[in-house]
Amino acid sequence: MKNLFVIVIGLIAFVVLCIPDPFEVIPLIGALDEATATAVLIACARYFGFDLARFLGRKDEGAESDSIDMK
């Protein structure tokens, strides 16, 4: 049941990202809407084992990484 709930929420977030909405008239609200949908979609993917946050530059302290730190 929990898996089905996460799938439905993920699909709703995906649809929000793909279909333009009327909130784009007010840029701040539109940006927050899309940012929230993106965060929800990333959280749903992480629930099923797809860690998309690693592509966003987040790095574990103890784990080795293929990325190069630019300082």
Secondary structure as GFF3:
##gff-version 3
##sequence-region A 1 71
A	DSSP	alpha_helix	2	18	.	.	.	ID=ss1
A	DSSP	three_ten_helix	22	25	.	.	.	ID=ss2
A	DSSP	alpha_helix	27	47	.	.	.	ID=ss3
A	DSSP	three_ten_helix	52	56	.	.	.	ID=ss4
###
